[in-house]
Amino acid sequence: MNKPIHIAVTGLNNTDNPGPGVPVIRGIRESSDLDVRIIGLAYENLEPGIYMPGITDITYLIPYPSAGTRVFLNRILEIHERERIDLIIPNFDAELFTFIKSEKLLAQHGIRTFLPSLAQLEERSKANLPAFGAKYGVKVPKSKEITSLNDIPSLREDFDYPLLVKGKFYDAYLAYNSEQVITHFNKIAAKWGLPVIIQEFIKGTEVNVVALGDGTGRTVGAVSMRKQYITDKGKAWGGITIDDPKMMNITRDLISQTGWKGGMELEMIKTASGDYFLIEINPRIPAWVYLAVGAGQNIPEALVKLAMGQETPGFLNYQVGKMFIRYSWDMLGDISQFEKISMEGELSTGSL
């Protein structure tokens, strides 16, 4: 009898700015081929995924990567000694650099990952997006890095208002004048650091693709979606799968050219004239991935199989017109659960 695969997953913050961890776990648990034990890795003691029944088998608190690579990895290896982690699936942009940089060290301890290379990660960054578009023949909005409030007055020379103000990892705000740029700059710089990216605003319909590359240029899966409802943080709170051959061709072509390894999300704007502008590439599975699972492509399951060296045929199609809607649900617990995760740094489902 085969032992279950022990999979550690981050991104359990299933809030109004949801992490991908919970939907990734839901997809993995719905696999009929995988026997798994899910180990949650949480940065905060109030991440909802810690307390949701049927999500993780046990959850451990871990330090933020900003605490330093050594401190971060020591905690991961400490958990590994107890749990025998076979695979880690990180789900935050801000932690990917540390995990990718530590890939060989983790592998020496028997911990697998399935992530892009550092070169791939850097190439698709928001700051490098114009060069990325030129290299791979994709239209992208004009963008510019700024590092000081002194850079803001001169933006009128290169951009028309409104324009987008973006953080290097997360957050994007629309600004209609320089005063709003200053406000957004200060907010983003305080939260995510510098540089802040200024991006041309492209008017049109936002469409997204979740995709999975096997590292050889093959697209294992890809599902496109149009956002139906967007929160004030720019997150999809509702969406529907669409049939868009041109956008899917762009996705497959990029994966083929870059040899992308792992999950990714392409955020694009389709203009009224039918042009597609790539506004962002998120180098991991997005939080709306459960829509892809429901539409017939269990991308989290496929990622696990690829990481574990199992045969993974590509998905050929998916159900168009499948819709998702997020909602709030009051989940009740006990103070003892919060005390346990806070004081001991772990919480098992037996405590729920």
C-alpha positions, -999 to +999 in steps of 0.1 A: +000+000+000+014+034-010+020+060+016+001+093+013+019+122-003+026+148+024+019+182+008+026+215+025+006+245+012+008+282+020-018+309+013-045+301+038-058+336+041-092+331+026-104+367+031-115+396+009-080+394-005-078+357-007-048+335-010-048+305-034-041+280-006-076+269+002-088+264-034-055+246-043-061+222-014-098+217-024-086+207-059-060+183-046-085+167-022-110+161-050-085+140-069-095+104-073-058+094-079-040+111-050-038+100-014-026+130+005-019+145+039-022+183+038+001+204+060-009+240+062+017+267+065+003+299+079+019+333+085-008+347+108-029+329+135-062+342+121-059+329+085-093+312+079-078+281+062-063+271+096-098+266+111-118+254+081-128+217+086-116+194+059-089+217+045-056+209+063-048+179+084-025+200+105-013+237+103+019+252+115+028+289+119+059+299+099+078+332+099+076+356+070+105+353+045+114+388+054+127+374+088+156+360+068+162+329+047+180+310+075+152+316+100+125+308+074+142+276+062+150+264+097+113+265+105+104+246+073+130+219+081+118+217+117+083+210+104+097+185+079+113+165+107+079+160+121+058+156+090+081+142+063+071+168+037+072+154+001+061+186-017+057+223-009+033+244-030+039+281-022+011+304-032+024+340-026+046+360-049+066+374-020+078+340-009+087+325-043+122+340-044+131+323-011+116+290-022+132+290-056+166+300-043+164+272-017+151+246-042+183+225-041+186+226-004+150+215+000+156+187-025+185+175-004+161+169+024+136+151+001+113+181-003+101+187-038+088+219-054+075+227-089+084+263-096+098+285-123+135+294-123+148+326-108+154+339-144+118+331-153+106+348-121+126+380-128+119+382-165+081+384-160+082+409-131+061+440-134+092+462-138+104+441-167+071+436-184+079+460-214+111+440-222+092+408-217+065+419-242+091+430-268+110+397-265+080+374-269+058+395-292+030+404-268+014+438-264+019+453-230+010+487-215+037+513-212+052+512-176+078+529-156+095+524-122+095+552-097+114+553-064+106+588-051+078+613-048+101+636-069+095+613-099+057+620-099+055+655-115+073+643-146+049+614-152+028+637-174+056+636-200+051+599-206+015+591-194-020+603-197-044+602-167-059+580-155-030+556-149-023+526-126+000+527-096+012+491-087+032+474-060+061+451-070+042+422-055+006+431-050-019+460-051-029+482-080-048+516-078-062+538-105-051+574-102-067+604-119-042+630-109-008+635-093-023+639-058-038+604-060-005+590-073+012+604-042-014+588-019-011+554-036+027+556-038+030+562-001+005+534+007+022+508-016+058+518-007+050+514+030+035+480+024+056+464-003+087+486-006+102+502-037+101+504-066+065+514-073+054+508-109+034+533-130+015+516-158-006+529-187-043+524-182-058+503-210-096+505-214-113+473-221-125+440-205-102+422-180-098+386-189-076+361-171-060+327-177-048+301-152-023+278-168+002+251-159+035+245-177+056+214-173+090+231-178+096+218-213+073+242-231+042+221-229+009+236-216-006+209-193-037+229-186-052+264-193-086+279-185-097+314-193-122+335-173-139+369-174-143+387-141-180+394-134-175+412-101-144+429-088-137+440-052-121+473-043-088+454-040-092+444-077-099+407-068-124+386-087-154+379-065-172+363-093-163+351-128-172+329-157-152+306-180-151+318-216-141+305-250-114+327-263-091+309-287-068+340-293-061+344-256-054+307-252-030+308-282-012+337-265-009+316-233+003+284-250+028+304-271+043+321-240+046+288-221+062+273-252+087+301-257+096+306-220+096+269-210+075+279-180+075+255-151+046+256-126+014+274-123+008+309-136-019+335-142-020+359-172-040+390-166-050+407-199-072+435-212-092+429-243-099+462-260-130+471-281-109+466-312-100+431-303-064+437-292-050+419-261-027+437-237-008+417-211-009+437-179+006+412-154+019+376-151+014+361-116+040+334-112+018+309-093-017+295-092-043+322-087-070+322-060-098+316-085-083+282-096-112+263-082-133+276-111-108+257-134-113+225-113-151+229-116-148+234-153-129+202-158-093+210-154-079+201-119-047+221-122-037+217-086-039+179-090-019+180-122+008+201-105+012+176-078+015+147-103+041+167-123+061+174-091+060+138-080+072+126-115+039+109-124+026+107-159+004+138-165-014+141-199-026+175-208-062+187-206-078+191-240-109+213-231-130+227-203-166+237-197-175+271-210-200+291-190-190+277-156-194+304-130-181+311-095-193+335-069-174+340-036-194+346-004-188+352+033-197+326+059-195+330+096-174+300+108-175+294+145-147+281+166-133+281+201-108+303+218-088+272+227-080+267+190-067+302+187-046+298+218-031+265+206-020+279+172-008+311+188+012+295+217+023+262+203+025+272+166+004+243+154-032+231+152-044+198+139-079+190+126-084+169+158-086+202+176-114+216+154 
